[in-house]
């Protein structure tokens, strides 16, 4: 979504270009909510230990909730750039949760 203004004139066939900003935003929000719900699955079925669960509940999911909240309030390019950074940072925390949860 952040690059839609540059993608469109170049003919890039990205999801936001093809289906629009609003649909893309809705899909991001729904998929993020599904991801949050799915983060408990590995702990409940004992794929990972309590360390995984703690990191996910204290760091990963709050960042995802912040991203949804921020996206709903402000979909400017500047905010989308910031949220992109937070998503990348959150992936690192997710990997840390998996590492310590093994």
Secondary structure, DSSP 4 states (H G I P E B T S, - for coil): -TTHHHHHHHT---HHHHH-HHHHHHHHHHHHHHHHHHTTHHHHTTSS-HHHHHHIIIIIHHHHHHHHHHHHH---HHHHHHHHHHHHHHHHHHHHHHHHH-
